[in-house]
Amino acid sequence: MPNQASDTFYIDIDQLQVGLYIHLDLGWMDHPFSVSNFKITDDSQIETIKSLGLKQLRYDPRRSSNTPLRHAAYQNVVEFPLRKAGSPKLEIIDDAPELSPSQKKQLALRQAIAESEQKFMKTSSEVKNIQKLSTERPEQAYGMASKLVEDLVSSTLTEGDVAIHAMNGHRIGDQHFQHELNTLVVAMLLAKNLDITDDDAVVLGMAAILHDIGKRQISDKILLKKDPLSVRETAIYQTHVLLGLNMLRDVAVPRRILTLISQHHEFADGSGYPKGLHCDQIDPLSHILIIANMYDNLCNPSNPALTKTPYEALSVMFAQQRHQFDQSILRRFIKCLGIYPPGSVVRLSDQKLATVLSTNPQQPLRPFIQMLSDDREVEGEIIDLRQALDINIIQCLKPEQLPNALQSMLRLKQRTSYFLDKIYAAS
C-alpha cells in the first residue's frame, strides 16, 4: 500500500532484503541505528530490524536498488507477464520530485553515518567474541584480537582525514567489552595524532583490547557495584591486572604488550597500582593507554550516577588529575578530542540545542552536530559547522542544564561509545 504523502510503500517485515531504502517510523532512541531512514546494506541490518518487533515498515522505491521479496505464500505461484500499462511503482518513480540540494546533503550525511554505524556494530561484535573466548580459549581470543587491531591500524591510521565519532552506547548492552572497545578507539586516536609507528600502534591496540581481560575472573557484584568498594573489595578489584597477565601466560604474547597491560593503572605521580611506578618508569605507550582508560572510566563508570559528560571528563582530567598523566600526551589528547568532544550536548548561537556527532580535526570549533528536539519522532538535522558559518557553539551543557524532556530522551546516564572512521562527507 503506497503512502501518498511521501511516495513510500508499506511492506511486511519478511519482504526485507539488501538494497531496499527503508523508513523506521520509530523514535530515534527506539532503534539501534544512527538514522531512521537508510538503505539496507547487509543481512545483519535485516536481522536487527526484525528484532524490533515491527510487522510492517515503509520503503522508498526511488532510493532503493532492489525490490521487496515476495511473500512466502506466493513463492511457488506461476507469474504471468504484466501489460506495460502501469506499474504504480514505476509511475511513482517517474513522477517523484527531485530531491533538493539540502535534502541530498542530508541523505548523504545520514548514509555516511549509517555506514560508520555498521562498521562500529561489526567491530563491537568482534570485541564481544574476543572477550567471551578469553577465559576458555585465550590463544584463539588473542589471534582474533591481533587481526582486529591490525585491520584497524591499516584502515584508519593510514587514512588521511580520520575523526572520532560518538555512537549511542546504550545499544551495546555489555559494558565489560564496551570499555575495551572505547579504550581501543581513544588509544588509536591518540596514536594517530602522536604519529607513532604502525608497529607501536599494534602493540598499543592489543594492550587496549586486552588490558582488562582479568576482570573476567572478578565477580560482577564487585565490578558493577554502585556504592563505593570496601577496602577488601578494592583489593580484589585491583587483582584484575595480575589475573589478566596470568590468563595470557600460556599465549605467545609479546613482552611489551604484557608491560602495557601491567601498567594501565599506574600514574605519573606514583599513586597508581600495582607497583606505584613514576612517570619515567612507565612505558611511553602505557601513558597513552592510561589516559584512554581513565577517560572512558569517567564517561562510563559502573555507577551511572557518577557519569561525566565527555566535556566534563576532559575538564576533570586536566583540572583535577593532570598530575597523574604524562603532560605532553594529555595536552595532545585534549587537542585531538576538541573543545567539544563527540557525545557532548551544546547550545548554539541561535539558542538551539544539539549533540556533537563527530570531530573536525582541522577545525575543532566546528564539529558535526545534530539538532535536538524534545519530540521523540523528530530526527534532527545534521549540520557540518564548517559549512554553516552563521552558526556557532557558545556553551557545552551539563545534564542538569537541559530540559527534563531532553534529559529523559537522551538517556544521558547511559553509556557512551566511540568509533574511529573517516570524516563524514555530504558528497
C-alpha beads as a LAMMPS data file, in Angstrom:
LAMMPS data file: protein, C-alpha beads

427 atoms
426 bonds

1 atom types
1 bond types

-500.0 500.0 xlo xhi
-500.0 500.0 ylo yhi
-500.0 500.0 zlo zhi

Masses

1 110.0

Atoms # bond

1 1 1 0.000 0.000 0.000
2 1 1 1.528 3.354 -1.005
3 1 1 1.868 6.231 1.401
4 1 1 0.954 9.053 -0.958
5 1 1 2.396 11.760 1.270
6 1 1 5.916 10.508 0.863
7 1 1 5.721 8.144 -2.129
8 1 1 6.679 5.200 0.040
9 1 1 5.110 1.764 0.342
10 1 1 4.319 -0.371 3.362
11 1 1 5.800 -3.866 3.124
12 1 1 5.784 -6.792 5.531
13 1 1 8.872 -7.408 7.596
14 1 1 9.580 -10.714 5.806
15 1 1 9.890 -8.856 2.487
16 1 1 13.075 -7.063 3.515
17 1 1 16.235 -7.592 1.548
18 1 1 19.523 -5.841 0.878
19 1 1 19.147 -2.793 -1.356
20 1 1 15.837 -1.511 -0.003
21 1 1 15.735 2.053 1.279
22 1 1 13.546 1.852 4.377
23 1 1 11.913 4.201 6.900
24 1 1 11.736 3.181 10.554
25 1 1 8.730 5.013 11.959
26 1 1 10.078 4.882 15.482
27 1 1 11.559 7.399 17.839
28 1 1 15.280 7.741 17.158
29 1 1 16.089 6.327 20.609
30 1 1 13.901 3.279 19.965
31 1 1 16.068 1.561 17.378
32 1 1 19.783 0.696 17.140
33 1 1 20.696 2.804 14.114
34 1 1 22.121 6.310 13.888
35 1 1 19.453 7.304 11.376
36 1 1 15.848 6.243 10.857
37 1 1 15.910 6.235 7.037
38 1 1 18.634 4.322 5.197
39 1 1 19.415 1.747 2.541
40 1 1 19.903 -1.806 3.837
41 1 1 23.454 -2.878 3.021
42 1 1 23.792 -6.309 4.631
43 1 1 21.850 -9.166 6.217
44 1 1 22.849 -8.196 9.756
45 1 1 20.830 -4.989 9.394
46 1 1 17.810 -7.050 8.371
47 1 1 18.141 -9.233 11.467
48 1 1 18.413 -6.146 13.656
49 1 1 15.312 -4.598 12.065
50 1 1 13.353 -7.822 12.556
51 1 1 14.314 -7.824 16.237
52 1 1 12.475 -4.508 16.712
53 1 1 9.110 -6.299 16.614
54 1 1 7.655 -4.401 13.660
55 1 1 5.111 -6.148 11.439
56 1 1 5.413 -3.684 8.577
57 1 1 7.554 -0.729 7.593
58 1 1 7.840 1.722 4.752
59 1 1 10.271 1.523 1.860
60 1 1 11.092 4.088 -0.809
61 1 1 11.398 2.631 -4.328
62 1 1 13.075 5.795 -5.640
63 1 1 16.090 5.298 -3.397
64 1 1 16.162 1.511 -3.479
65 1 1 18.438 -0.572 -5.674
66 1 1 16.332 -3.697 -5.178
67 1 1 12.672 -4.708 -4.820
68 1 1 10.965 -6.357 -1.830
69 1 1 10.882 -10.125 -1.528
70 1 1 7.599 -11.786 -2.454
71 1 1 5.506 -13.169 0.375
72 1 1 6.448 -16.733 1.227
73 1 1 2.887 -17.874 0.485
74 1 1 3.326 -16.834 -3.130
75 1 1 6.831 -18.138 -3.749
76 1 1 5.569 -21.030 -5.901
77 1 1 2.839 -19.176 -7.770
78 1 1 3.428 -19.000 -11.530
79 1 1 3.899 -15.439 -12.725
80 1 1 2.331 -14.168 -15.958
81 1 1 3.701 -11.194 -17.850
82 1 1 2.041 -7.944 -16.940
83 1 1 0.807 -5.487 -19.515
84 1 1 3.017 -2.458 -19.955
85 1 1 0.278 -0.219 -18.689
86 1 1 1.023 0.741 -15.406
87 1 1 3.011 -0.481 -12.623
88 1 1 2.149 2.032 -9.911
89 1 1 5.686 1.733 -8.611
90 1 1 7.129 2.867 -11.946
91 1 1 4.714 5.774 -12.086
92 1 1 5.773 6.886 -8.636
93 1 1 9.431 6.663 -9.532
94 1 1 8.923 8.604 -12.753
95 1 1 6.773 11.276 -11.157
96 1 1 8.724 11.607 -7.917
97 1 1 10.131 15.095 -7.419
98 1 1 13.873 15.574 -7.408
99 1 1 15.492 15.985 -4.021
100 1 1 16.670 19.496 -3.283
101 1 1 20.423 20.091 -2.765
102 1 1 19.909 20.341 1.009
103 1 1 17.904 17.096 1.036
104 1 1 20.626 15.370 -0.968
105 1 1 23.225 16.612 1.503
106 1 1 21.209 15.309 4.459
107 1 1 20.740 11.982 2.721
108 1 1 24.469 11.680 2.049
109 1 1 25.363 12.562 5.630
110 1 1 22.866 10.087 7.054
111 1 1 24.153 7.375 4.748
112 1 1 27.736 8.093 5.853
113 1 1 26.654 7.874 9.487
114 1 1 24.794 4.622 8.837
115 1 1 27.886 3.132 7.199
116 1 1 30.054 4.159 10.143
117 1 1 27.437 2.695 12.489
118 1 1 27.612 -0.642 10.697
119 1 1 31.402 -0.744 10.991
120 1 1 31.035 0.040 14.668
121 1 1 28.488 -2.727 15.239
122 1 1 30.703 -5.239 13.409
123 1 1 33.740 -4.252 15.472
124 1 1 31.652 -4.376 18.660
125 1 1 30.587 -7.923 17.850
126 1 1 34.192 -8.958 17.266
127 1 1 35.323 -7.433 20.572
128 1 1 32.478 -9.196 22.375
129 1 1 33.543 -12.545 20.906
130 1 1 37.157 -11.921 21.898
131 1 1 36.172 -11.223 25.479
132 1 1 33.910 -14.275 25.670
133 1 1 36.670 -16.542 24.368
134 1 1 39.381 -15.041 26.560
135 1 1 38.727 -17.271 29.572
136 1 1 38.352 -20.658 27.924
137 1 1 40.393 -20.173 24.752
138 1 1 42.833 -17.289 25.320
139 1 1 45.046 -18.237 22.368
140 1 1 42.120 -18.051 19.938
141 1 1 40.985 -14.795 21.519
142 1 1 44.484 -13.361 21.093
143 1 1 44.535 -14.331 17.423
144 1 1 41.180 -12.661 16.811
145 1 1 42.343 -9.544 18.645
146 1 1 45.514 -9.413 16.528
147 1 1 43.534 -9.441 13.301
148 1 1 41.067 -6.815 14.539
149 1 1 43.803 -4.431 15.693
150 1 1 45.972 -4.885 12.597
151 1 1 42.956 -4.200 10.379
152 1 1 42.080 -1.110 12.425
153 1 1 45.627 0.227 12.234
154 1 1 45.873 -0.319 8.490
155 1 1 42.421 1.117 7.732
156 1 1 42.360 4.165 9.983
157 1 1 45.887 5.190 10.896
158 1 1 46.852 5.325 7.231
159 1 1 43.685 7.265 6.300
160 1 1 44.294 10.981 5.878
161 1 1 41.140 12.510 7.353
162 1 1 40.044 10.444 10.349
163 1 1 37.803 11.607 13.180
164 1 1 36.293 10.175 16.332
165 1 1 32.528 9.660 16.165
166 1 1 30.032 9.309 19.012
167 1 1 27.814 6.236 18.923
168 1 1 24.761 5.542 21.064
169 1 1 26.419 3.375 23.671
170 1 1 23.229 2.033 25.292
171 1 1 22.777 -0.204 22.245
172 1 1 25.709 -2.403 23.094
173 1 1 24.479 -3.791 26.365
174 1 1 27.536 -5.395 27.961
175 1 1 29.737 -2.722 29.490
176 1 1 32.627 -5.149 30.050
177 1 1 33.591 -5.342 26.395
178 1 1 32.290 -1.886 25.513
179 1 1 35.001 -0.406 27.729
180 1 1 37.662 -2.350 25.842
181 1 1 36.350 -1.048 22.521
182 1 1 36.147 2.550 23.749
183 1 1 39.664 2.355 25.179
184 1 1 40.937 0.904 21.913
185 1 1 39.315 3.664 19.840
186 1 1 40.574 6.506 22.043
187 1 1 44.055 4.986 22.165
188 1 1 44.135 4.703 18.366
189 1 1 43.038 8.334 18.037
190 1 1 45.968 9.376 20.205
191 1 1 48.311 7.047 18.326
192 1 1 47.413 8.719 15.041
193 1 1 47.827 12.202 16.457
194 1 1 51.159 11.339 18.076
195 1 1 52.326 9.841 14.769
196 1 1 53.672 6.652 16.329
197 1 1 54.819 3.786 14.131
198 1 1 52.371 1.168 12.885
199 1 1 54.182 -1.500 14.917
200 1 1 53.823 0.543 18.101
201 1 1 50.171 1.226 17.246
202 1 1 49.528 -2.526 17.032
203 1 1 51.213 -3.080 20.416
204 1 1 49.112 -0.285 21.930
205 1 1 45.923 -1.572 20.320
206 1 1 46.498 -5.112 21.551
207 1 1 47.094 -3.883 25.084
208 1 1 43.968 -1.712 24.906
209 1 1 41.725 -4.570 23.846
210 1 1 43.211 -6.978 26.419
211 1 1 44.025 -4.659 29.331
212 1 1 41.003 -5.648 31.439
213 1 1 40.889 -9.309 30.474
214 1 1 41.481 -10.213 34.123
215 1 1 38.095 -8.748 35.045
216 1 1 36.533 -11.866 33.541
217 1 1 37.572 -13.553 36.787
218 1 1 36.173 -10.858 39.100
219 1 1 32.601 -11.075 40.347
220 1 1 30.041 -8.719 38.830
221 1 1 28.988 -7.928 42.386
222 1 1 32.238 -6.004 42.640
223 1 1 32.564 -4.793 39.043
224 1 1 29.033 -3.399 38.865
225 1 1 28.622 -2.259 42.461
226 1 1 27.017 1.169 42.679
227 1 1 28.262 2.038 46.176
228 1 1 31.971 2.658 46.914
229 1 1 34.004 -0.534 47.222
230 1 1 35.152 -1.626 50.656
231 1 1 38.871 -1.982 51.366
232 1 1 38.617 -5.734 50.776
233 1 1 36.622 -5.294 47.574
234 1 1 39.124 -2.724 46.307
235 1 1 41.968 -5.165 46.885
236 1 1 40.084 -7.875 44.980
237 1 1 39.292 -5.485 42.149
238 1 1 42.924 -4.474 41.776
239 1 1 43.968 -8.098 41.290
240 1 1 42.458 -7.975 37.775
241 1 1 45.802 -6.694 36.475
242 1 1 47.713 -9.780 37.681
243 1 1 44.837 -12.090 36.771
244 1 1 44.935 -10.791 33.210
245 1 1 48.660 -11.402 32.920
246 1 1 48.199 -14.923 34.265
247 1 1 45.459 -15.637 31.719
248 1 1 47.901 -14.776 28.932
249 1 1 50.922 -16.604 30.352
250 1 1 50.455 -19.625 28.062
251 1 1 49.914 -17.465 24.971
252 1 1 52.835 -16.140 22.939
253 1 1 52.124 -12.502 23.764
254 1 1 54.999 -10.078 23.090
255 1 1 56.594 -8.814 26.293
256 1 1 55.818 -5.163 25.576
257 1 1 52.087 -5.835 25.290
258 1 1 52.233 -7.524 28.707
259 1 1 54.128 -4.497 30.060
260 1 1 51.391 -2.144 28.899
261 1 1 48.675 -4.352 30.395
262 1 1 50.556 -4.427 33.708
263 1 1 50.845 -0.614 33.757
264 1 1 47.389 0.561 32.697
265 1 1 46.543 1.633 36.279
266 1 1 49.895 3.240 37.047
267 1 1 50.062 7.044 37.318
268 1 1 52.846 9.512 36.591
269 1 1 52.866 10.762 40.200
270 1 1 53.357 7.267 41.650
271 1 1 49.817 6.974 43.040
272 1 1 48.755 4.090 40.781
273 1 1 48.920 0.321 41.136
274 1 1 50.106 -2.413 41.279
275 1 1 53.701 -1.098 41.616
276 1 1 53.294 2.635 42.208
277 1 1 55.567 3.493 39.290
278 1 1 56.517 7.083 38.493
279 1 1 56.423 8.828 35.128
280 1 1 59.898 7.882 33.885
281 1 1 59.373 4.245 34.939
282 1 1 56.267 3.862 32.780
283 1 1 56.471 2.758 29.142
284 1 1 55.698 5.675 26.764
285 1 1 52.874 3.671 25.155
286 1 1 51.435 2.934 28.605
287 1 1 50.972 6.670 29.119
288 1 1 48.614 6.666 26.133
289 1 1 46.711 3.631 27.427
290 1 1 46.420 5.146 30.910
291 1 1 44.772 8.305 29.522
292 1 1 42.408 6.372 27.232
293 1 1 41.406 4.061 30.095
294 1 1 40.766 6.905 32.521
295 1 1 38.750 8.919 30.011
296 1 1 36.319 6.085 29.368
297 1 1 36.090 5.224 33.066
298 1 1 34.973 8.799 33.740
299 1 1 32.448 8.812 30.888
300 1 1 31.166 5.299 31.605
301 1 1 31.601 4.355 35.283
302 1 1 29.952 1.285 36.785
303 1 1 27.654 3.630 38.727
304 1 1 25.652 5.674 36.171
305 1 1 25.068 8.377 38.788
306 1 1 28.769 9.243 38.549
307 1 1 28.770 9.593 34.769
308 1 1 30.667 12.564 33.362
309 1 1 29.809 14.101 30.029
310 1 1 32.744 13.996 27.579
311 1 1 33.325 17.691 28.202
312 1 1 33.269 17.199 31.984
313 1 1 35.624 14.215 31.747
314 1 1 38.232 16.289 29.903
315 1 1 37.826 19.078 32.459
316 1 1 38.350 16.676 35.375
317 1 1 41.405 15.105 33.775
318 1 1 43.017 18.480 33.157
319 1 1 41.943 20.460 36.223
320 1 1 42.000 17.755 38.921
321 1 1 44.026 14.798 37.694
322 1 1 46.672 16.139 35.345
323 1 1 49.492 15.249 37.760
324 1 1 48.600 11.594 37.134
325 1 1 49.354 11.746 33.413
326 1 1 52.184 12.498 31.042
327 1 1 51.609 16.206 30.467
328 1 1 52.531 16.363 26.791
329 1 1 50.302 13.399 25.914
330 1 1 47.413 14.818 27.971
331 1 1 47.624 18.142 26.118
332 1 1 47.672 16.339 22.782
333 1 1 44.687 14.238 23.853
334 1 1 42.624 17.303 24.746
335 1 1 43.594 18.957 21.477
336 1 1 42.644 15.991 19.262
337 1 1 39.309 15.359 21.038
338 1 1 38.471 19.016 20.650
339 1 1 36.854 21.587 22.871
340 1 1 33.506 19.930 22.155
341 1 1 34.113 16.159 22.332
342 1 1 31.746 13.824 20.472
343 1 1 28.755 12.984 22.654
344 1 1 28.587 16.489 24.151
345 1 1 25.345 18.464 24.223
346 1 1 25.835 22.078 23.165
347 1 1 23.929 25.342 22.966
348 1 1 24.226 27.213 19.680
349 1 1 24.345 30.914 18.919
350 1 1 20.658 30.797 17.931
351 1 1 19.914 29.263 21.385
352 1 1 19.002 25.871 19.907
353 1 1 20.466 22.656 21.320
354 1 1 22.431 19.983 19.509
355 1 1 24.588 16.926 20.135
356 1 1 28.127 16.692 18.812
357 1 1 28.354 13.718 16.466
358 1 1 31.924 13.894 15.290
359 1 1 35.052 15.999 15.404
360 1 1 36.500 18.021 12.554
361 1 1 40.218 17.634 13.352
362 1 1 41.315 20.608 11.270
363 1 1 38.612 22.896 12.706
364 1 1 37.926 21.744 16.290
365 1 1 35.483 24.593 16.948
366 1 1 33.261 23.437 14.091
367 1 1 32.323 19.759 14.555
368 1 1 29.425 17.830 13.047
369 1 1 26.274 18.304 15.128
370 1 1 22.694 17.030 15.129
371 1 1 19.892 19.339 16.170
372 1 1 17.832 18.299 19.183
373 1 1 14.090 18.358 19.739
374 1 1 12.054 17.065 22.670
375 1 1 9.817 15.326 20.119
376 1 1 10.992 11.702 20.002
377 1 1 9.585 11.300 16.489
378 1 1 11.637 14.149 15.029
379 1 1 15.063 13.286 13.677
380 1 1 17.172 16.414 13.889
381 1 1 19.034 17.987 11.007
382 1 1 22.717 17.072 10.732
383 1 1 24.984 20.071 10.239
384 1 1 28.655 20.318 9.327
385 1 1 29.575 23.552 11.096
386 1 1 32.445 24.086 8.668
387 1 1 29.775 24.865 6.092
388 1 1 27.380 26.732 8.393
389 1 1 29.402 29.793 9.277
390 1 1 26.387 31.647 10.665
391 1 1 26.077 29.083 13.496
392 1 1 28.478 28.880 16.436
393 1 1 28.673 26.781 19.582
394 1 1 28.504 29.034 22.618
395 1 1 28.285 26.547 25.501
396 1 1 28.787 22.891 26.395
397 1 1 25.954 21.826 28.699
398 1 1 25.758 19.589 31.742
399 1 1 22.810 17.176 32.014
400 1 1 21.135 19.221 34.728
401 1 1 21.112 22.265 32.427
402 1 1 18.832 20.517 29.932
403 1 1 15.037 20.449 29.925
404 1 1 13.671 17.371 31.670
405 1 1 12.177 16.003 28.457
406 1 1 15.557 16.116 26.749
407 1 1 17.340 14.558 29.713
408 1 1 14.977 11.630 29.567
409 1 1 15.092 11.269 25.816
410 1 1 18.868 11.394 25.513
411 1 1 19.361 8.959 28.390
412 1 1 22.410 10.901 29.421
413 1 1 23.195 8.435 32.181
414 1 1 23.621 5.666 29.642
415 1 1 26.951 4.598 28.289
416 1 1 28.748 6.461 25.534
417 1 1 30.639 4.699 22.759
418 1 1 33.128 5.924 20.199
419 1 1 34.382 4.823 16.841
420 1 1 37.277 5.939 14.655
421 1 1 36.442 6.379 10.983
422 1 1 36.886 8.749 8.078
423 1 1 35.282 12.169 8.364
424 1 1 31.632 12.261 7.323
425 1 1 31.144 13.603 3.819
426 1 1 27.999 15.031 2.273
427 1 1 29.045 14.293 -1.280

Bonds

1 1 1 2
2 1 2 3
3 1 3 4
4 1 4 5
5 1 5 6
6 1 6 7
7 1 7 8
8 1 8 9
9 1 9 10
10 1 10 11
11 1 11 12
12 1 12 13
13 1 13 14
14 1 14 15
15 1 15 16
16 1 16 17
17 1 17 18
18 1 18 19
19 1 19 20
20 1 20 21
21 1 21 22
22 1 22 23
23 1 23 24
24 1 24 25
25 1 25 26
26 1 26 27
27 1 27 28
28 1 28 29
29 1 29 30
30 1 30 31
31 1 31 32
32 1 32 33
33 1 33 34
34 1 34 35
35 1 35 36
36 1 36 37
37 1 37 38
38 1 38 39
39 1 39 40
40 1 40 41
41 1 41 42
42 1 42 43
43 1 43 44
44 1 44 45
45 1 45 46
46 1 46 47
47 1 47 48
48 1 48 49
49 1 49 50
50 1 50 51
51 1 51 52
52 1 52 53
53 1 53 54
54 1 54 55
55 1 55 56
56 1 56 57
57 1 57 58
58 1 58 59
59 1 59 60
60 1 60 61
61 1 61 62
62 1 62 63
63 1 63 64
64 1 64 65
65 1 65 66
66 1 66 67
67 1 67 68
68 1 68 69
69 1 69 70
70 1 70 71
71 1 71 72
72 1 72 73
73 1 73 74
74 1 74 75
75 1 75 76
76 1 76 77
77 1 77 78
78 1 78 79
79 1 79 80
80 1 80 81
81 1 81 82
82 1 82 83
83 1 83 84
84 1 84 85
85 1 85 86
86 1 86 87
87 1 87 88
88 1 88 89
89 1 89 90
90 1 90 91
91 1 91 92
92 1 92 93
93 1 93 94
94 1 94 95
95 1 95 96
96 1 96 97
97 1 97 98
98 1 98 99
99 1 99 100
100 1 100 101
101 1 101 102
102 1 102 103
103 1 103 104
104 1 104 105
105 1 105 106
106 1 106 107
107 1 107 108
108 1 108 109
109 1 109 110
110 1 110 111
111 1 111 112
112 1 112 113
113 1 113 114
114 1 114 115
115 1 115 116
116 1 116 117
117 1 117 118
118 1 118 119
119 1 119 120
120 1 120 121
121 1 121 122
122 1 122 123
123 1 123 124
124 1 124 125
125 1 125 126
126 1 126 127
127 1 127 128
128 1 128 129
129 1 129 130
130 1 130 131
131 1 131 132
132 1 132 133
133 1 133 134
134 1 134 135
135 1 135 136
136 1 136 137
137 1 137 138
138 1 138 139
139 1 139 140
140 1 140 141
141 1 141 142
142 1 142 143
143 1 143 144
144 1 144 145
145 1 145 146
146 1 146 147
147 1 147 148
148 1 148 149
149 1 149 150
150 1 150 151
151 1 151 152
152 1 152 153
153 1 153 154
154 1 154 155
155 1 155 156
156 1 156 157
157 1 157 158
158 1 158 159
159 1 159 160
160 1 160 161
161 1 161 162
162 1 162 163
163 1 163 164
164 1 164 165
165 1 165 166
166 1 166 167
167 1 167 168
168 1 168 169
169 1 169 170
170 1 170 171
171 1 171 172
172 1 172 173
173 1 173 174
174 1 174 175
175 1 175 176
176 1 176 177
177 1 177 178
178 1 178 179
179 1 179 180
180 1 180 181
181 1 181 182
182 1 182 183
183 1 183 184
184 1 184 185
185 1 185 186
186 1 186 187
187 1 187 188
188 1 188 189
189 1 189 190
190 1 190 191
191 1 191 192
192 1 192 193
193 1 193 194
194 1 194 195
195 1 195 196
196 1 196 197
197 1 197 198
198 1 198 199
199 1 199 200
200 1 200 201
201 1 201 202
202 1 202 203
203 1 203 204
204 1 204 205
205 1 205 206
206 1 206 207
207 1 207 208
208 1 208 209
209 1 209 210
210 1 210 211
211 1 211 212
212 1 212 213
213 1 213 214
214 1 214 215
215 1 215 216
216 1 216 217
217 1 217 218
218 1 218 219
219 1 219 220
220 1 220 221
221 1 221 222
222 1 222 223
223 1 223 224
224 1 224 225
225 1 225 226
226 1 226 227
227 1 227 228
228 1 228 229
229 1 229 230
230 1 230 231
231 1 231 232
232 1 232 233
233 1 233 234
234 1 234 235
235 1 235 236
236 1 236 237
237 1 237 238
238 1 238 239
239 1 239 240
240 1 240 241
241 1 241 242
242 1 242 243
243 1 243 244
244 1 244 245
245 1 245 246
246 1 246 247
247 1 247 248
248 1 248 249
249 1 249 250
250 1 250 251
251 1 251 252
252 1 252 253
253 1 253 254
254 1 254 255
255 1 255 256
256 1 256 257
257 1 257 258
258 1 258 259
259 1 259 260
260 1 260 261
261 1 261 262
262 1 262 263
263 1 263 264
264 1 264 265
265 1 265 266
266 1 266 267
267 1 267 268
268 1 268 269
269 1 269 270
270 1 270 271
271 1 271 272
272 1 272 273
273 1 273 274
274 1 274 275
275 1 275 276
276 1 276 277
277 1 277 278
278 1 278 279
279 1 279 280
280 1 280 281
281 1 281 282
282 1 282 283
283 1 283 284
284 1 284 285
285 1 285 286
286 1 286 287
287 1 287 288
288 1 288 289
289 1 289 290
290 1 290 291
291 1 291 292
292 1 292 293
293 1 293 294
294 1 294 295
295 1 295 296
296 1 296 297
297 1 297 298
298 1 298 299
299 1 299 300
300 1 300 301
301 1 301 302
302 1 302 303
303 1 303 304
304 1 304 305
305 1 305 306
306 1 306 307
307 1 307 308
308 1 308 309
309 1 309 310
310 1 310 311
311 1 311 312
312 1 312 313
313 1 313 314
314 1 314 315
315 1 315 316
316 1 316 317
317 1 317 318
318 1 318 319
319 1 319 320
320 1 320 321
321 1 321 322
322 1 322 323
323 1 323 324
324 1 324 325
325 1 325 326
326 1 326 327
327 1 327 328
328 1 328 329
329 1 329 330
330 1 330 331
331 1 331 332
332 1 332 333
333 1 333 334
334 1 334 335
335 1 335 336
336 1 336 337
337 1 337 338
338 1 338 339
339 1 339 340
340 1 340 341
341 1 341 342
342 1 342 343
343 1 343 344
344 1 344 345
345 1 345 346
346 1 346 347
347 1 347 348
348 1 348 349
349 1 349 350
350 1 350 351
351 1 351 352
352 1 352 353
353 1 353 354
354 1 354 355
355 1 355 356
356 1 356 357
357 1 357 358
358 1 358 359
359 1 359 360
360 1 360 361
361 1 361 362
362 1 362 363
363 1 363 364
364 1 364 365
365 1 365 366
366 1 366 367
367 1 367 368
368 1 368 369
369 1 369 370
370 1 370 371
371 1 371 372
372 1 372 373
373 1 373 374
374 1 374 375
375 1 375 376
376 1 376 377
377 1 377 378
378 1 378 379
379 1 379 380
380 1 380 381
381 1 381 382
382 1 382 383
383 1 383 384
384 1 384 385
385 1 385 386
386 1 386 387
387 1 387 388
388 1 388 389
389 1 389 390
390 1 390 391
391 1 391 392
392 1 392 393
393 1 393 394
394 1 394 395
395 1 395 396
396 1 396 397
397 1 397 398
398 1 398 399
399 1 399 400
400 1 400 401
401 1 401 402
402 1 402 403
403 1 403 404
404 1 404 405
405 1 405 406
406 1 406 407
407 1 407 408
408 1 408 409
409 1 409 410
410 1 410 411
411 1 411 412
412 1 412 413
413 1 413 414
414 1 414 415
415 1 415 416
416 1 416 417
417 1 417 418
418 1 418 419
419 1 419 420
420 1 420 421
421 1 421 422
422 1 422 423
423 1 423 424
424 1 424 425
425 1 425 426
426 1 426 427
